[in-house]
Amino acid sequence: MNYAPVSGFSRKLRQRAISGGVALALGILLAAPAIAKLPPPTPEQQQAAEAKKAKDAQDAKDQAEALAKVQDQIAARFGKASGAAAKPSESQHP
């Protein structure tokens, strides 16, 4: 049984895939030398990067602590509200 592909669609799809692959390969080849030629950071730049990392880590820790505090407050409110709501319903149904 001869099976003929749908004319036009598969050819266009193949052409787009090939052109996309070629474009990607060219992009990688053109970007690689630019990345490889970057000079190493100076000691001052390294210290600044380490200080920024430490500051970011401290900020993340502070935010996590603040989030935990707010979550605890909300949980406490929810516990009080559900406890208050449960008491009238228990007294109404003996």
Secondary structure as GFF3:
##gff-version 3
##sequence-region A 1 94
A	DSSP	alpha_helix	9	36	.	.	.	ID=ss1
A	DSSP	alpha_helix	43	92	.	.	.	ID=ss2
###
